[in-house]
Amino acid sequence: MDFARYVLAEPYFGWLCTGVLMTVVITIASSSVAIAIGFVVVRCFLSNAVVLRSLAFCYVIIFRNMPLMPFLLFLAFGLPALWRDVLGLSLPRGFEFPLLVSGLALNAAAYLSEVLRAGVAAIAPQQLESARTIGLRPSAIRRRLVYPQAVRIVAPALASRFIHNMKNSSLALVLPLPLGMMEVVGQAGRIAGETFSWAEPLIFAAIIHLSFALILGRLLNQWATRVQARVIGIS
């Protein structure tokens, strides 16, 4: 194997560095959107409206059981075709990145919402009653009492889901992203397509993902340990 030729030489090393950066960007963007969607889904589960609870239940069932790869393929090729057939318009160039982030976020949020819902269910009912007694509104109870404690309770599970979402970012290679937006596995495939040497760039991509998983896992586990210690201190 010749890493100096197929990984460290230009322009291939620059492509891989761009891929590493885009892996980080995709992970942060999709995880942030997934958290927001997850809280919305939990809010629907906590609602008194049967319609909202039913919608949340259907969303979780669908996206927890739908394989991510076919869903991303639908976003990449099926949705633009459907959009064109129905409206007679083509999706604008560069829209692939928001579609990717949305696809990863919708998948991750289905799991995150269940994790957060478990954290909400673990909160002692007496705390909610005490909050109502002192006159807090339901929105204030959720914002100041329910959600912060739920996150602390399920912090280890949340950390695991974030790492899983980072690894799922490698599926971005199925979308026709612009060259400058391809993550590290996509850039490795780009190099392989030009040089016909698959081993070196893919090994580099695998090392990057393994390193990210170990570093992110360590940081998130430290965060989870701290917030869990706060839970124990409160209880």
N, C-alpha and C positions, 0 to 999 in steps of 0.2 A: 504493500500500500504506500501511496505517495501523498502524504498530507501536505507537504510543502508545495506540491504542484496543484492539488485540487481543492485545498482549503485555505492555506496561508497566502497563496499568490493572488494578486489582483487580476481581474476585478472580483474574484470569487469571495475573498475575505470580506470585502465591502458589502457584497450581497448578503453574506451570512450575518454580518453585524447589523445590517438593516432588518434582517429577519428576527434577530434576537430582540431588537428594540420593539418591533411590531408584536412579538409574542407578549412582551410586557404590557404594551398599550392595549392589546385585545383582551388580555386577562383582567386588567384594571377596569376597562370600560364595561365589559360584559358582567363582571362581578358587581360593579356599582349598580348597573341597571337591574341585575338579578335581586339585589338586596331591596331596592325600591319596589319591584314587583312583588317580592315575597311579603313585604309588610302590607301591601295593598290586599293581597290574597288573604293574609291572616285577618286583616280588618273585615273582609267580607265574611270570613268564617265566624267572626265574633258578632256580626250584625244580627239584628232581629228579623231582617227581611229574608224570607225564604228564597226569593229569587237570587239574591246575592250569595247566599250560602250554597245554593245549587250550582251557580256559575263557578264558584271557587272549587267546589267538589269536582265538577266536570273538568275544569282546567287541570287540576292536579292529577286526576286519573289519566287524562289524555297524554300529558307531557311526561309523566313518570313512566308510562308504558310505551311511548313512541321512541323508536331508535333515533339517535341524534343524526346519524349520517343521512338517512333518507329525508329527514326534515330539512337539513341544510341543502341537500340536492334539490328539494322542491323549491326552497327559497332562491337557489342559484339559477334554476332553469324552468321550473314549473310556474312559479309566480310571475316572472316576466312574460312568459307566453300567455298566461291567463289574463294578465293586465292588458296585453296587446290585443287579445281576442275580444275582451269585454269593452274596453275603452278606446281601442284603436291607437293607443299611445305606447311608446317604449319608455322603460325606466331610464332615467338619466344616468350617464356614465359616472362612475364613482359611487353609485348607490349600493354597490356590493358590500362595502365595509359596514354601513348601518345594518344591512340585512344579516351579515355575519354576527355582529354584536347582538342583534335582536334574537337570532336563533339560539346562540349560546346562552343568553340571559333567560329566555323563556324556558329552556330546559333546566337550567340551574335553579331558577326561582321555584319550580315545582317541588324540588327537594328542600330548598331553603325554607319555604313556607311551612312544610310539614315539621321541620326541625324547630322553627320558631313557634309553631302551634303547640308542640310538645312542651316547650319552655313556658308558654302562657298557661297551659294546663297544670303545670307544676307549682304555680304560685298559690299560696295558701288563700282560701276564700276569705279568711278573717281579715287579711290585709285589704281586700277590696271593700269589704263591709266597713272597715275603719275609714277608708278614704271617702266612701259615700257619706259616712256619718259626719265628717268634718266639712262636708259641703262641696267636695271637688266634683267638677263636671265629668261625664264619661270620657270626653276627649282628653281632659287633663289627667285622668286616671291612667288612660292608656299611654300617654306621652311620658308621664313622670314616674309611674309605678310599674305598669305591666311590661312595656317593651324593654326598658333598661334591665329589669330583672330577668326577663325571658332570655335576652342575649347572654347575660352572665351565666345562667343555668346551663344553656346548651352550647357554650363557647367551644368545647372540644369538637362537637359535631359540626359546628359552623366552619371551624378551621379545616376539617377534613373535606368539606364540600368546596371550599375555596381552592384547595390543592387539586381536587378533581376537575374543577372548571379550568384551571391553568393547563392541565394535560389535555383537556378537550379542545383547547385552542389549536392543536395540531390538525384538527379536522378542517381548518380553514383552507387547506389545500384543495378541497373539492369546489371552492368558489372561484370564479374567474376574476380574482382580484388584480388590480394594477400591480405592476412589478414592484413598485415602491411600497406596497401595502402587504406583501406576502410575508407570512411569519417564517420562522426558521426552517421548518420542515418543507414548506413550499419553496423557499430559496434553495434548499438542498436538492429538491427535485429539479429545479431550474438548472442548477449546476450539472446535475447528472444528465439532463437532456442535452446539454451542450458538449459535455466531455465524454459521455457514455461510461463514466465511472461513478457507480452508485455508492460504493462502500464508504469512502472517506467523508463525503458531505453528510450522509445519513448517520454515520457514527458521531460526527460533530453535533448534529441536531439532537441525537439521543443523549449525548453528554450534557448538552445545554438543558434539556428538559429534566434530566435526573438532578442536575445541580440546582435548578430552580425549585424542584420539588423538595429537595433536602433543605435548602435555605429557607424557603417559604414555610415548610413544615416546622422547622425549628423556631422561626419567629412567631408563627401563629400558636404553636404549643406554649411558648413563653407567655404570650398574651392570654391564652386560655387558662394557664395556671394562675396568673395574677387575678383574673376576674373570678375564677372559681374560689380563690382564697378570700376574695371580698364577699362572695356569697356565704361562705362558711363563717366569716366574721360577723356578717349581718344576722345569720341564723343562730 
